[in-house]
Amino acid sequence: QVQVVESGGGLVQAGGSLRLSCKASGIMFSINAMYWYRQVSGKQRELVAGITSVRTTNYADSVKGRFTISRDNVQNTVYLQMNSLKPEDTAVYYCVAGVHWGQGTQVTVSS
């Protein structure tokens, strides 16, 4: 059974930092691309960042230079380091392991 579990969300002031973690089990983690999406209520989900099995990364223009995605294939975990957070980064952040989605973690950035 595949499980994808996010953690690390919370409330932070603008300009602050958070690190999201996502642990995936029940899949061959090392060969799967991993993604972070986010969704604001009433809007479509947006791809924030992705990392392939060979650690090629891509980012949404809105987060380039502020967010960093990384992975640990020993711990079966992907991370999203978020710096210089802005109120518009407020959303539920979802981790995707291959095609399997987690339940999401709320990130709220206050102005």
Biopython code that builds the backbone (N, CA, C, O; Angstrom):
import numpy as np
from Bio.PDB.StructureBuilder import StructureBuilder

atoms = [
    (1, "GLN", "N", (0.848, -1.186, 0.000)),
    (1, "GLN", "CA", (0.000, 0.000, 0.000)),
    (1, "GLN", "C", (0.892, 1.247, 0.000)),
    (1, "GLN", "O", (1.805, 1.378, 0.816)),
    (2, "VAL", "N", (0.608, 2.146, -0.922)),
    (2, "VAL", "CA", (1.400, 3.358, -1.044)),
    (2, "VAL", "C", (0.908, 4.386, -0.036)),
    (2, "VAL", "O", (-0.293, 4.622, 0.098)),
    (3, "GLN", "N", (1.858, 4.993, 0.671)),
    (3, "GLN", "CA", (1.531, 6.094, 1.575)),
    (3, "GLN", "C", (2.442, 7.271, 1.272)),
    (3, "GLN", "O", (3.652, 7.114, 1.107)),
    (4, "VAL", "N", (1.849, 8.442, 1.202)),
    (4, "VAL", "CA", (2.584, 9.689, 0.985)),
    (4, "VAL", "C", (2.153, 10.653, 2.085)),
    (4, "VAL", "O", (0.990, 11.053, 2.146)),
    (5, "VAL", "N", (3.081, 11.021, 2.943)),
    (5, "VAL", "CA", (2.731, 11.801, 4.127)),
    (5, "VAL", "C", (3.573, 13.066, 4.195)),
    (5, "VAL", "O", (4.800, 13.007, 4.282)),
    (6, "GLU", "N", (2.906, 14.198, 4.153)),
    (6, "GLU", "CA", (3.590, 15.494, 4.244)),
    (6, "GLU", "C", (3.628, 15.975, 5.691)),
    (6, "GLU", "O", (2.778, 15.618, 6.507)),
    (7, "SER", "N", (4.626, 16.787, 5.984)),
    (7, "SER", "CA", (4.716, 17.427, 7.288)),
    (7, "SER", "C", (5.504, 18.725, 7.132)),
    (7, "SER", "O", (6.154, 18.959, 6.113)),
    (8, "GLY", "N", (5.429, 19.563, 8.167)),
    (8, "GLY", "CA", (6.238, 20.773, 8.188)),
    (8, "GLY", "C", (5.497, 22.054, 7.898)),
    (8, "GLY", "O", (6.087, 23.132, 7.963)),
    (9, "GLY", "N", (4.226, 21.968, 7.580)),
    (9, "GLY", "CA", (3.474, 23.186, 7.336)),
    (9, "GLY", "C", (3.239, 23.952, 8.623)),
    (9, "GLY", "O", (3.540, 23.468, 9.714)),
    (10, "GLY", "N", (2.698, 25.156, 8.482)),
    (10, "GLY", "CA", (2.416, 25.959, 9.656)),
    (10, "GLY", "C", (2.213, 27.404, 9.303)),
    (10, "GLY", "O", (2.017, 27.766, 8.143)),
    (11, "LEU", "N", (2.265, 28.229, 10.337)),
    (11, "LEU", "CA", (2.079, 29.671, 10.195)),
    (11, "LEU", "C", (3.432, 30.362, 10.340)),
    (11, "LEU", "O", (4.182, 30.087, 11.277)),
    (12, "VAL", "N", (3.736, 31.257, 9.410)),
    (12, "VAL", "CA", (5.006, 31.966, 9.446)),
    (12, "VAL", "C", (4.770, 33.389, 8.953)),
    (12, "VAL", "O", (3.861, 33.644, 8.162)),
    (13, "GLN", "N", (5.592, 34.299, 9.425)),
    (13, "GLN", "CA", (5.490, 35.682, 8.963)),
    (13, "GLN", "C", (6.158, 35.840, 7.601)),
    (13, "GLN", "O", (7.051, 35.075, 7.236)),
    (14, "ALA", "N", (5.713, 36.833, 6.870)),
    (14, "ALA", "CA", (6.331, 37.135, 5.581)),
    (14, "ALA", "C", (7.830, 37.351, 5.766)),
    (14, "ALA", "O", (8.274, 38.003, 6.710)),
    (15, "GLY", "N", (8.593, 36.783, 4.837)),
    (15, "GLY", "CA", (10.047, 36.841, 4.928)),
    (15, "GLY", "C", (10.664, 35.658, 5.635)),
    (15, "GLY", "O", (11.879, 35.467, 5.592)),
    (16, "GLY", "N", (9.836, 34.863, 6.287)),
    (16, "GLY", "CA", (10.330, 33.715, 7.025)),
    (16, "GLY", "C", (10.531, 32.502, 6.155)),
    (16, "GLY", "O", (10.398, 32.557, 4.932)),
    (17, "SER", "N", (10.859, 31.388, 6.819)),
    (17, "SER", "CA", (11.168, 30.141, 6.116)),
    (17, "SER", "C", (10.418, 28.972, 6.738)),
    (17, "SER", "O", (10.091, 28.979, 7.924)),
    (18, "LEU", "N", (10.159, 27.986, 5.922)),
    (18, "LEU", "CA", (9.622, 26.706, 6.360)),
    (18, "LEU", "C", (10.250, 25.617, 5.513)),
    (18, "LEU", "O", (10.640, 25.853, 4.369)),
    (19, "ARG", "N", (10.347, 24.426, 6.080)),
    (19, "ARG", "CA", (10.778, 23.271, 5.301)),
    (19, "ARG", "C", (9.704, 22.201, 5.380)),
    (19, "ARG", "O", (9.365, 21.714, 6.459)),
    (20, "LEU", "N", (9.187, 21.852, 4.239)),
    (20, "LEU", "CA", (8.225, 20.768, 4.150)),
    (20, "LEU", "C", (8.950, 19.457, 3.892)),
    (20, "LEU", "O", (9.959, 19.416, 3.188)),
    (21, "SER", "N", (8.425, 18.400, 4.467)),
    (21, "SER", "CA", (8.951, 17.056, 4.242)),
    (21, "SER", "C", (7.835, 16.163, 3.725)),
    (21, "SER", "O", (6.660, 16.371, 4.028)),
    (22, "CYS", "N", (8.217, 15.185, 2.955)),
    (22, "CYS", "CA", (7.247, 14.228, 2.423)),
    (22, "CYS", "C", (7.906, 12.863, 2.394)),
    (22, "CYS", "O", (8.896, 12.651, 1.694)),
    (23, "LYS", "N", (7.353, 11.951, 3.152)),
    (23, "LYS", "CA", (7.878, 10.591, 3.186)),
    (23, "LYS", "C", (6.941, 9.677, 2.417)),
    (23, "LYS", "O", (5.733, 9.668, 2.656)),
    (24, "ALA", "N", (7.494, 8.917, 1.505)),
    (24, "ALA", "CA", (6.698, 8.001, 0.696)),
    (24, "ALA", "C", (7.108, 6.563, 0.998)),
    (24, "ALA", "O", (8.294, 6.265, 1.131)),
    (25, "SER", "N", (6.129, 5.684, 1.103)),
    (25, "SER", "CA", (6.397, 4.261, 1.325)),
    (25, "SER", "C", (5.519, 3.450, 0.397)),
    (25, "SER", "O", (4.496, 3.920, -0.101)),
    (26, "GLY", "N", (5.951, 2.205, 0.179)),
    (26, "GLY", "CA", (5.180, 1.322, -0.687)),
    (26, "GLY", "C", (5.469, 1.504, -2.165)),
    (26, "GLY", "O", (4.798, 0.907, -3.007)),
    (27, "ILE", "N", (6.471, 2.332, -2.493)),
    (27, "ILE", "CA", (6.875, 2.515, -3.884)),
    (27, "ILE", "C", (8.396, 2.419, -3.964)),
    (27, "ILE", "O", (9.084, 2.522, -2.949)),
    (28, "MET", "N", (8.917, 2.220, -5.174)),
    (28, "MET", "CA", (10.368, 2.284, -5.367)),
    (28, "MET", "C", (10.752, 3.752, -5.467)),
    (28, "MET", "O", (10.827, 4.320, -6.557)),
    (29, "PHE", "N", (10.992, 4.351, -4.313)),
    (29, "PHE", "CA", (11.140, 5.797, -4.213)),
    (29, "PHE", "C", (12.207, 6.323, -5.157)),
    (29, "PHE", "O", (11.998, 7.334, -5.827)),
    (30, "SER", "N", (13.340, 5.652, -5.217)),
    (30, "SER", "CA", (14.496, 6.224, -5.910)),
    (30, "SER", "C", (14.259, 6.401, -7.405)),
    (30, "SER", "O", (14.926, 7.225, -8.031)),
    (31, "ILE", "N", (13.340, 5.660, -7.989)),
    (31, "ILE", "CA", (13.139, 5.757, -9.431)),
    (31, "ILE", "C", (11.978, 6.667, -9.801)),
    (31, "ILE", "O", (11.711, 6.899, -10.980)),
    (32, "ASN", "N", (11.296, 7.178, -8.794)),
    (32, "ASN", "CA", (10.138, 8.011, -9.050)),
    (32, "ASN", "C", (10.477, 9.501, -9.015)),
    (32, "ASN", "O", (11.225, 9.963, -8.153)),
    (33, "ALA", "N", (9.909, 10.244, -9.972)),
    (33, "ALA", "CA", (9.941, 11.690, -9.853)),
    (33, "ALA", "C", (9.028, 12.099, -8.701)),
    (33, "ALA", "O", (8.022, 11.446, -8.424)),
    (34, "MET", "N", (9.397, 13.182, -8.042)),
    (34, "MET", "CA", (8.625, 13.684, -6.911)),
    (34, "MET", "C", (8.261, 15.142, -7.168)),
    (34, "MET", "O", (9.034, 15.895, -7.759)),
    (35, "TYR", "N", (7.088, 15.517, -6.720)),
    (35, "TYR", "CA", (6.593, 16.857, -7.002)),
    (35, "TYR", "C", (5.957, 17.470, -5.760)),
    (35, "TYR", "O", (5.449, 16.771, -4.883)),
    (36, "TRP", "N", (6.001, 18.787, -5.718)),
    (36, "TRP", "CA", (5.202, 19.562, -4.774)),
    (36, "TRP", "C", (4.237, 20.434, -5.575)),
    (36, "TRP", "O", (4.641, 21.174, -6.472)),
    (37, "TYR", "N", (2.963, 20.330, -5.233)),
    (37, "TYR", "CA", (1.921, 21.191, -5.777)),
    (37, "TYR", "C", (1.358, 22.018, -4.633)),
    (37, "TYR", "O", (1.577, 21.707, -3.462)),
    (38, "ARG", "N", (0.640, 23.061, -4.976)),
    (38, "ARG", "CA", (-0.091, 23.818, -3.965)),
    (38, "ARG", "C", (-1.440, 24.247, -4.533)),
    (38, "ARG", "O", (-1.631, 24.375, -5.742)),
    (39, "GLN", "N", (-2.358, 24.461, -3.608)),
    (39, "GLN", "CA", (-3.702, 24.864, -4.013)),
    (39, "GLN", "C", (-4.277, 25.859, -3.029)),
    (39, "GLN", "O", (-4.275, 25.644, -1.817)),
    (40, "VAL", "N", (-4.765, 26.946, -3.579)),
    (40, "VAL", "CA", (-5.520, 27.920, -2.818)),
    (40, "VAL", "C", (-6.993, 27.597, -3.017)),
    (40, "VAL", "O", (-7.418, 27.255, -4.120)),
    (41, "SER", "N", (-7.752, 27.705, -1.967)),
    (41, "SER", "CA", (-9.174, 27.371, -2.031)),
    (41, "SER", "C", (-9.852, 28.104, -3.189)),
    (41, "SER", "O", (-9.750, 29.324, -3.319)),
    (42, "GLY", "N", (-10.547, 27.329, -4.027)),
    (42, "GLY", "CA", (-11.263, 27.909, -5.153)),
    (42, "GLY", "C", (-10.434, 28.067, -6.408)),
    (42, "GLY", "O", (-10.942, 28.503, -7.441)),
    (43, "LYS", "N", (-9.153, 27.715, -6.326)),
    (43, "LYS", "CA", (-8.279, 27.823, -7.493)),
    (43, "LYS", "C", (-7.722, 26.456, -7.855)),
    (43, "LYS", "O", (-7.791, 25.510, -7.072)),
    (44, "GLN", "N", (-7.162, 26.373, -9.072)),
    (44, "GLN", "CA", (-6.572, 25.120, -9.515)),
    (44, "GLN", "C", (-5.260, 24.844, -8.787)),
    (44, "GLN", "O", (-4.572, 25.762, -8.341)),
    (45, "ARG", "N", (-4.933, 23.560, -8.677)),
    (45, "ARG", "CA", (-3.643, 23.203, -8.119)),
    (45, "ARG", "C", (-2.536, 23.666, -9.051)),
    (45, "ARG", "O", (-2.675, 23.614, -10.273)),
    (46, "GLU", "N", (-1.435, 24.119, -8.463)),
    (46, "GLU", "CA", (-0.307, 24.672, -9.199)),
    (46, "GLU", "C", (0.938, 23.847, -8.893)),
    (46, "GLU", "O", (1.224, 23.555, -7.732)),
    (47, "LEU", "N", (1.677, 23.472, -9.934)),
    (47, "LEU", "CA", (2.952, 22.787, -9.718)),
    (47, "LEU", "C", (3.957, 23.790, -9.177)),
    (47, "LEU", "O", (4.205, 24.828, -9.789)),
    (48, "VAL", "N", (4.526, 23.473, -8.037)),
    (48, "VAL", "CA", (5.509, 24.348, -7.403)),
    (48, "VAL", "C", (6.929, 23.936, -7.780)),
    (48, "VAL", "O", (7.741, 24.769, -8.181)),
    (49, "ALA", "N", (7.217, 22.649, -7.649)),
    (49, "ALA", "CA", (8.575, 22.169, -7.914)),
    (49, "ALA", "C", (8.542, 20.677, -8.169)),
    (49, "ALA", "O", (7.651, 19.972, -7.696)),
    (50, "GLY", "N", (9.528, 20.199, -8.924)),
    (50, "GLY", "CA", (9.656, 18.780, -9.181)),
    (50, "GLY", "C", (11.114, 18.377, -9.177)),
    (50, "GLY", "O", (12.002, 19.194, -9.422)),
    (51, "ILE", "N", (11.350, 17.102, -8.896)),
    (51, "ILE", "CA", (12.709, 16.573, -8.926)),
    (51, "ILE", "C", (12.643, 15.157, -9.483)),
    (51, "ILE", "O", (11.843, 14.337, -9.032)),
    (52, "THR", "N", (13.491, 14.882, -10.465)),
    (52, "THR", "CA", (13.483, 13.564, -11.092)),
    (52, "THR", "C", (14.353, 12.592, -10.307)),
    (52, "THR", "O", (14.961, 12.949, -9.298)),
    (53, "SER", "N", (14.397, 11.357, -10.794)),
    (53, "SER", "CA", (15.214, 10.333, -10.142)),
    (53, "SER", "C", (16.701, 10.664, -10.214)),
    (53, "SER", "O", (17.484, 10.199, -9.385)),
    (54, "VAL", "N", (17.088, 11.462, -11.198)),
    (54, "VAL", "CA", (18.499, 11.847, -11.315)),
    (54, "VAL", "C", (18.720, 13.267, -10.804)),
    (54, "VAL", "O", (19.736, 13.901, -11.088)),
    (55, "ARG", "N", (17.745, 13.743, -10.047)),
    (55, "ARG", "CA", (17.827, 15.021, -9.331)),
    (55, "ARG", "C", (17.798, 16.252, -10.241)),
    (55, "ARG", "O", (18.268, 17.323, -9.858)),
    (56, "THR", "N", (17.255, 16.096, -11.426)),
    (56, "THR", "CA", (16.952, 17.286, -12.223)),
    (56, "THR", "C", (15.753, 17.979, -11.595)),
    (56, "THR", "O", (14.764, 17.330, -11.251)),
    (57, "THR", "N", (15.839, 19.288, -11.447)),
    (57, "THR", "CA", (14.779, 20.016, -10.765)),
    (57, "THR", "C", (14.118, 21.035, -11.685)),
    (57, "THR", "O", (14.719, 21.506, -12.650)),
    (58, "ASN", "N", (12.886, 21.360, -11.370)),
    (58, "ASN", "CA", (12.205, 22.450, -12.065)),
    (58, "ASN", "C", (11.307, 23.164, -11.063)),
    (58, "ASN", "O", (10.855, 22.574, -10.082)),
    (59, "TYR", "N", (11.055, 24.443, -11.327)),
    (59, "TYR", "CA", (10.312, 25.281, -10.397)),
    (59, "TYR", "C", (9.326, 26.176, -11.140)),
    (59, "TYR", "O", (9.547, 26.561, -12.288)),
    (60, "ALA", "N", (8.251, 26.488, -10.463)),
    (60, "ALA", "CA", (7.364, 27.523, -10.976)),
    (60, "ALA", "C", (8.110, 28.857, -10.930)),
    (60, "ALA", "O", (8.926, 29.090, -10.039)),
    (61, "ASP", "N", (7.824, 29.725, -11.895)),
    (61, "ASP", "CA", (8.495, 31.018, -11.937)),
    (61, "ASP", "C", (8.297, 31.798, -10.643)),
    (61, "ASP", "O", (9.177, 32.545, -10.218)),
    (62, "SER", "N", (7.149, 31.622, -10.030)),
    (62, "SER", "CA", (6.808, 32.396, -8.833)),
    (62, "SER", "C", (7.655, 32.030, -7.612)),
    (62, "SER", "O", (7.692, 32.780, -6.637)),
    (63, "VAL", "N", (8.331, 30.888, -7.661)),
    (63, "VAL", "CA", (9.116, 30.458, -6.497)),
    (63, "VAL", "C", (10.605, 30.322, -6.787)),
    (63, "VAL", "O", (11.390, 30.044, -5.881)),
    (64, "LYS", "N", (10.997, 30.514, -8.038)),
    (64, "LYS", "CA", (12.412, 30.379, -8.397)),
    (64, "LYS", "C", (13.262, 31.328, -7.570)),
    (64, "LYS", "O", (12.928, 32.501, -7.400)),
    (65, "GLY", "N", (14.369, 30.798, -7.058)),
    (65, "GLY", "CA", (15.266, 31.609, -6.239)),
    (65, "GLY", "C", (14.879, 31.659, -4.773)),
    (65, "GLY", "O", (15.655, 32.128, -3.941)),
    (66, "ARG", "N", (13.679, 31.178, -4.448)),
    (66, "ARG", "CA", (13.224, 31.199, -3.041)),
    (66, "ARG", "C", (13.010, 29.796, -2.493)),
    (66, "ARG", "O", (13.255, 29.548, -1.313)),
    (67, "PHE", "N", (12.559, 28.881, -3.334)),
    (67, "PHE", "CA", (12.271, 27.502, -2.904)),
    (67, "PHE", "C", (13.323, 26.560, -3.485)),
    (67, "PHE", "O", (13.849, 26.776, -4.576)),
    (68, "THR", "N", (13.610, 25.506, -2.718)),
    (68, "THR", "CA", (14.536, 24.481, -3.179)),
    (68, "THR", "C", (13.960, 23.110, -2.870)),
    (68, "THR", "O", (13.598, 22.821, -1.729)),
    (69, "ILE", "N", (13.876, 22.269, -3.890)),
    (69, "ILE", "CA", (13.424, 20.900, -3.700)),
    (69, "ILE", "C", (14.641, 19.983, -3.666)),
    (69, "ILE", "O", (15.600, 20.175, -4.415)),
    (70, "SER", "N", (14.590, 18.990, -2.793)),
    (70, "SER", "CA", (15.681, 18.022, -2.702)),
    (70, "SER", "C", (15.091, 16.682, -2.280)),
    (70, "SER", "O", (13.942, 16.602, -1.845)),
    (71, "ARG", "N", (15.892, 15.639, -2.415)),
    (71, "ARG", "CA", (15.411, 14.316, -2.055)),
    (71, "ARG", "C", (16.500, 13.521, -1.358)),
    (71, "ARG", "O", (17.692, 13.724, -1.588)),
    (72, "ASP", "N", (16.057, 12.604, -0.496)),
    (72, "ASP", "CA", (16.934, 11.678, 0.212)),
    (72, "ASP", "C", (16.419, 10.280, -0.096)),
    (72, "ASP", "O", (15.399, 9.850, 0.443)),
    (73, "ASN", "N", (17.128, 9.583, -0.961)),
    (73, "ASN", "CA", (16.660, 8.260, -1.391)),
    (73, "ASN", "C", (16.879, 7.175, -0.338)),
    (73, "ASN", "O", (16.347, 6.072, -0.465)),
    (74, "VAL", "N", (17.649, 7.476, 0.689)),
    (74, "VAL", "CA", (17.804, 6.533, 1.796)),
    (74, "VAL", "C", (16.609, 6.636, 2.736)),
    (74, "VAL", "O", (16.088, 5.625, 3.208)),
    (75, "GLN", "N", (16.186, 7.849, 2.999)),
    (75, "GLN", "CA", (15.052, 8.088, 3.891)),
    (75, "GLN", "C", (13.714, 8.096, 3.152)),
    (75, "GLN", "O", (12.668, 8.274, 3.775)),
    (76, "ASN", "N", (13.735, 7.906, 1.832)),
    (76, "ASN", "CA", (12.509, 7.950, 1.014)),
    (76, "ASN", "C", (11.725, 9.241, 1.268)),
    (76, "ASN", "O", (10.505, 9.225, 1.429)),
    (77, "THR", "N", (12.441, 10.329, 1.299)),
    (77, "THR", "CA", (11.840, 11.606, 1.661)),
    (77, "THR", "C", (12.233, 12.688, 0.664)),
    (77, "THR", "O", (13.369, 12.737, 0.194)),
    (78, "VAL", "N", (11.285, 13.541, 0.355)),
    (78, "VAL", "CA", (11.555, 14.714, -0.457)),
    (78, "VAL", "C", (11.258, 15.943, 0.396)),
    (78, "VAL", "O", (10.353, 15.938, 1.230)),
    (79, "TYR", "N", (12.029, 16.974, 0.170)),
    (79, "TYR", "CA", (11.921, 18.189, 0.966)),
    (79, "TYR", "C", (11.614, 19.392, 0.066)),
    (79, "TYR", "O", (11.946, 19.401, -1.119)),
    (80, "LEU", "N", (10.986, 20.380, 0.646)),
    (80, "LEU", "CA", (10.814, 21.659, -0.025)),
    (80, "LEU", "C", (11.218, 22.749, 0.971)),
    (80, "LEU", "O", (10.485, 23.057, 1.911)),
    (81, "GLN", "N", (12.388, 23.317, 0.743)),
    (81, "GLN", "CA", (12.847, 24.420, 1.573)),
    (81, "GLN", "C", (12.276, 25.704, 0.991)),
    (81, "GLN", "O", (12.505, 26.026, -0.175)),
    (82, "MET", "N", (11.538, 26.426, 1.804)),
    (82, "MET", "CA", (10.861, 27.642, 1.346)),
    (82, "MET", "C", (11.396, 28.835, 2.128)),
    (82, "MET", "O", (11.206, 28.934, 3.340)),
    (83, "ASN", "N", (12.054, 29.722, 1.432)),
    (83, "ASN", "CA", (12.626, 30.924, 2.038)),
    (83, "ASN", "C", (11.936, 32.165, 1.495)),
    (83, "ASN", "O", (11.247, 32.113, 0.476)),
    (84, "SER", "N", (12.128, 33.272, 2.182)),
    (84, "SER", "CA", (11.550, 34.557, 1.754)),
    (84, "SER", "C", (10.068, 34.415, 1.421)),
    (84, "SER", "O", (9.601, 34.868, 0.376)),
    (85, "LEU", "N", (9.351, 33.782, 2.324)),
    (85, "LEU", "CA", (7.945, 33.489, 2.071)),
    (85, "LEU", "C", (7.122, 34.764, 1.974)),
    (85, "LEU", "O", (7.392, 35.765, 2.638)),
    (86, "LYS", "N", (6.105, 34.687, 1.121)),
    (86, "LYS", "CA", (5.212, 35.813, 0.868)),
    (86, "LYS", "C", (3.780, 35.389, 1.192)),
    (86, "LYS", "O", (3.466, 34.199, 1.163)),
    (87, "PRO", "N", (2.923, 36.337, 1.496)),
    (87, "PRO", "CA", (1.520, 35.975, 1.763)),
    (87, "PRO", "C", (0.883, 35.191, 0.610)),
    (87, "PRO", "O", (0.018, 34.346, 0.839)),
    (88, "GLU", "N", (1.298, 35.464, -0.601)),
    (88, "GLU", "CA", (0.728, 34.738, -1.744)),
    (88, "GLU", "C", (1.213, 33.295, -1.835)),
    (88, "GLU", "O", (0.737, 32.545, -2.688)),
    (89, "ASP", "N", (2.139, 32.891, -0.986)),
    (89, "ASP", "CA", (2.536, 31.483, -0.910)),
    (89, "ASP", "C", (1.577, 30.673, -0.034)),
    (89, "ASP", "O", (1.682, 29.448, 0.042)),
    (90, "THR", "N", (0.665, 31.347, 0.611)),
    (90, "THR", "CA", (-0.311, 30.664, 1.456)),
    (90, "THR", "C", (-1.150, 29.703, 0.618)),
    (90, "THR", "O", (-1.756, 30.094, -0.380)),
    (91, "ALA", "N", (-1.173, 28.448, 1.038)),
    (91, "ALA", "CA", (-1.882, 27.409, 0.283)),
    (91, "ALA", "C", (-1.767, 26.098, 1.035)),
    (91, "ALA", "O", (-1.036, 25.988, 2.020)),
    (92, "VAL", "N", (-2.504, 25.105, 0.553)),
    (92, "VAL", "CA", (-2.262, 23.732, 0.981)),
    (92, "VAL", "C", (-1.232, 23.154, 0.014)),
    (92, "VAL", "O", (-1.400, 23.218, -1.203)),
    (93, "TYR", "N", (-0.179, 22.595, 0.568)),
    (93, "TYR", "CA", (0.901, 22.035, -0.246)),
    (93, "TYR", "C", (0.781, 20.521, -0.260)),
    (93, "TYR", "O", (0.657, 19.877, 0.781)),
    (94, "TYR", "N", (0.822, 19.973, -1.464)),
    (94, "TYR", "CA", (0.675, 18.531, -1.657)),
    (94, "TYR", "C", (1.961, 17.960, -2.237)),
    (94, "TYR", "O", (2.614, 18.567, -3.086)),
    (95, "CYS", "N", (2.297, 16.779, -1.752)),
    (95, "CYS", "CA", (3.419, 16.021, -2.292)),
    (95, "CYS", "C", (2.868, 14.929, -3.210)),
    (95, "CYS", "O", (1.846, 14.306, -2.923)),
    (96, "VAL", "N", (3.569, 14.721, -4.307)),
    (96, "VAL", "CA", (3.180, 13.678, -5.255)),
    (96, "VAL", "C", (4.379, 12.770, -5.492)),
    (96, "VAL", "O", (5.451, 13.222, -5.897)),
    (97, "ALA", "N", (4.179, 11.494, -5.236)),
    (97, "ALA", "CA", (5.211, 10.487, -5.468)),
    (97, "ALA", "C", (4.784, 9.678, -6.684)),
    (97, "ALA", "O", (3.898, 8.828, -6.592)),
    (98, "GLY", "N", (5.408, 9.941, -7.811)),
    (98, "GLY", "CA", (4.960, 9.284, -9.041)),
    (98, "GLY", "C", (3.578, 9.788, -9.405)),
    (98, "GLY", "O", (3.431, 10.891, -9.933)),
    (99, "VAL", "N", (2.559, 8.976, -9.122)),
    (99, "VAL", "CA", (1.171, 9.382, -9.364)),
    (99, "VAL", "C", (0.352, 9.370, -8.085)),
    (99, "VAL", "O", (-0.869, 9.520, -8.123)),
    (100, "HIS", "N", (1.024, 9.191, -6.949)),
    (100, "HIS", "CA", (0.329, 9.080, -5.667)),
    (100, "HIS", "C", (0.411, 10.389, -4.900)),
    (100, "HIS", "O", (1.494, 10.944, -4.715)),
    (101, "TRP", "N", (-0.730, 10.875, -4.460)),
    (101, "TRP", "CA", (-0.833, 12.162, -3.783)),
    (101, "TRP", "C", (-0.955, 11.982, -2.269)),
    (101, "TRP", "O", (-1.583, 11.045, -1.776)),
    (102, "GLY", "N", (-0.323, 12.927, -1.550)),
    (102, "GLY", "CA", (-0.537, 12.990, -0.120)),
    (102, "GLY", "C", (-1.791, 13.791, 0.204)),
    (102, "GLY", "O", (-2.502, 14.258, -0.686)),
    (103, "GLN", "N", (-2.041, 13.938, 1.499)),
    (103, "GLN", "CA", (-3.246, 14.624, 1.951)),
    (103, "GLN", "C", (-3.061, 16.140, 2.020)),
    (103, "GLN", "O", (-4.041, 16.881, 2.096)),
    (104, "GLY", "N", (-1.838, 16.593, 1.996)),
    (104, "GLY", "CA", (-1.570, 18.019, 2.009)),
    (104, "GLY", "C", (-1.231, 18.556, 3.386)),
    (104, "GLY", "O", (-1.615, 17.987, 4.408)),
    (105, "THR", "N", (-0.503, 19.666, 3.391)),
    (105, "THR", "CA", (-0.158, 20.354, 4.618)),
    (105, "THR", "C", (-0.356, 21.858, 4.396)),
    (105, "THR", "O", (0.041, 22.402, 3.365)),
    (106, "GLN", "N", (-0.964, 22.505, 5.360)),
    (106, "GLN", "CA", (-1.301, 23.917, 5.214)),
    (106, "GLN", "C", (-0.093, 24.792, 5.514)),
    (106, "GLN", "O", (0.590, 24.612, 6.522)),
    (107, "VAL", "N", (0.155, 25.734, 4.626)),
    (107, "VAL", "CA", (1.167, 26.771, 4.846)),
    (107, "VAL", "C", (0.450, 28.113, 4.819)),
    (107, "VAL", "O", (-0.235, 28.448, 3.852)),
    (108, "THR", "N", (0.616, 28.869, 5.886)),
    (108, "THR", "CA", (0.000, 30.194, 5.967)),
    (108, "THR", "C", (1.087, 31.226, 6.248)),
    (108, "THR", "O", (1.841, 31.109, 7.214)),
    (109, "VAL", "N", (1.151, 32.233, 5.390)),
    (109, "VAL", "CA", (2.147, 33.288, 5.537)),
    (109, "VAL", "C", (1.413, 34.588, 5.841)),
    (109, "VAL", "O", (0.622, 35.077, 5.034)),
    (110, "SER", "N", (1.687, 35.132, 7.005)),
    (110, "SER", "CA", (1.022, 36.365, 7.420)),
    (110, "SER", "C", (1.841, 37.580, 7.004)),
    (110, "SER", "O", (3.070, 37.540, 6.959)),
    (111, "SER", "N", (1.131, 38.657, 6.703)),
    (111, "SER", "CA", (1.818, 39.879, 6.256)),
    (111, "SER", "C", (2.176, 40.770, 7.437)),
    (111, "SER", "O", (2.758, 41.838, 7.250)),
]
sb = StructureBuilder()
sb.init_structure("model")
sb.init_model(0)
sb.init_chain("A")
sb.init_seg("    ")
for serial, (resi, resn, name, xyz) in enumerate(atoms, 1):
    if name == "N":
        sb.init_residue(resn, " ", resi, " ")
    sb.init_atom(name, np.array(xyz, "f"), 0.0, 1.0, " ", f" {name:<3s}", serial, name[0])
structure = sb.get_structure()
